[in-house]
């Protein structure tokens, strides 16, 4: 089956994993489509954002897919972000005015063991046009126990490895607060536990 979504693009996440608030001076839109056919799933999304403080735009697109071959599931994701040379996020992040032109990709795998899932993923953000040697790698390892289709508990560990000039933080991703980067090149890591319930 197919699913198409269109939104107003009022909020985005920048290269430092800091979510930008809505602003009447900013605007944009996003559109996404998904495909599902048996064990195969795919997604494609596009977003554009207008700067709050300069007459410039950011464009981003992402494509991902997964294949389920019980008890294993594997997938991949690719993302491209391209901004005008004078793009800036806004007054609250005035120091982060460098243009963002970079690619990122990731791989993930999941193994089902009855009521449990064990997953691992790897992501790589390549150096952007804002400078050199400013990319990052991230590993995530997680385990889930499902009490039912609605309720699960999880334990997860994530480790970010910034390049010498990298400034990537560990984003929330539904697992607590953002873990900030103290200085350029820092390598934050985090362990989280919690539960989810679908209503």
N, C-alpha and C positions, 0 to 999 in steps of 0.2 A: 504494500500500500504506500501511498504518498501523503505527506503532510507539509503544508506551506504556512509560514508565519511571517507577518509583517508588523514591525513596531516603530516607535517614534525615535529610537536611539537617544533617549534623554540622559542616559548614564553609561559610562564606559570605564574600562579598567586600563590604566596605562602600563608602561613597561616596568614601573616600580611596584606593581601590584597594589596601587593605592586607588581606590574607587573614587571617581570624580562625582560630585553632587550635581543635581539638576541646576541649570542656570538659564535665566531668560535670554541672555546674550548668546547662549550656545544652542545648537540644534543638530539634527541629523536623523537618520533612520537606520533600521536594520531589517533584514529579510533572511529567512532561513527555510530550508526544505529538508525533509527526511524521506528515506526510502527503506522499506522493510519487506523482505521476501524470504520466508523460512529462516535459515540460519544467517542470512546476510542482512546487515543494516548499514545504512550510509547517511551522512549528514553533510550539508553544505550551507554556509552562512556568510553574509556580507554585511558590513556596517560602515557607515560614514559619520564623522563627527566634525562639527564646526567649532573652531576655537572660541573661547570666551573673550579673549583679549586681543586677538589679531585676526585679520581677514585671511584665514587659511583653513585647510581641511586635512583630516586624517581619514584614510581608507584602510579597511582591514577585511580579509576574507579567510575562511577556515573550511577545510574539508576533512572529514574523518570517516572511518568505516570499521566494521567489526565482523568477525565470522565465528559462529558458535558451533563447535564440533564436540559436543558433550563427551566428557566433563570439562573440556578445555574451551576457553574463549580467548581470542586474540584480536588485536586491533591496532590502528595507527591513526595519527592525526598530523596535519600540516597546516601552518598558519603563516600568512604574509601580512605585514603592517607597513604602510607607506604613507608618509606625511609630507606636507609642503615644507620647504626649508625654513619658513618662519613660524611654523606651528608651535603654539604654547598652550598648556593645559588651562592655566588660569592663575589669578593672583595668589591663591593659597599654595601653588607649586611653582612660583616664579623661577625658582632655581633649576627647575627641570624643563627648561625651554629648548633643549636640543631636539633637532628633528629625529623622528623615529622611522627608520627604514631598515627592517630586519625580517628574517625568516626564523621560524621555529618548527620543531617536529617532535613527535613522541611515539612511543610504542608501549603497549600494555598487554598483560596476560592475566587470566583468571582461571583458577581450577576449582570446581565444585566438588565438595565432599559431603554429600547428603545435605544436612542443615547448615553446613559451613562453606565459606568461600575464602580462598587465599589468593591475593592478587599482588602483582608487582608492576610498576610502570617506570619508564625513563623518559625524560624530556630534555631537549637541548634547544636553547635560544642562542642563535648565532650573533656575532658582534654586529652592532648597528652602525649606521652612518654617523651617529653622534660621536664616534671615536673608534679606537682600536682596542682589541682585547677586553671588550666589555660584555661578553656573553655569559652564559651560565649553563650548568647541568643540574638536573634534579632527579633523585631517586625516591620512590615511594613504595613502601611495603605495608600491606594491610591485611587484616583477618576479620571476617564477619561471621557472626552466629545468628541464624534466623530462627526466632521463636515461632513465627508465623509469616504469612505473606505481608503482613502489615508492620511487624515489630522486629527489629534487629539490634544487636549491639556490635560495636566494632572497636578494634585497637589498631592504630596506624602510626607509622614512623616515616618522617620525611626529612631529607637532607639536601640542602642547596649548596652547590659548589660554584661560587662566582669566580670569573676570571679576575685578573689583577685590577681591572677597572670596572668590574661588574657591580651593579647595585640592585640586584633582584632580591626581593623579600619573599618569605613564604606566605602565600595568600591564604585567605580563609577557607575557601573551597568547601564550606559547610562543616568545617571541623575546628571551630573556635576562632580566636582573634588572629589577626595578621602578626607574624613575627618579623619585626623591622630589622633593617640592616644598620648596624652602628656606624661603620665606615666603609668606604669603597673597598671591595675585595673580601669583605667578611663572608663567612659561610654559616648561615643559620641552620639549625636543625630543630625538630620538634617531635614530641610523642603525644598522641591524643587518644582518648577513650571516650566513648559516648554511646548513645542509642538513638535510633530513628523510629518513628511511627508514622505510617501513612494513613490518613483519614479517608 
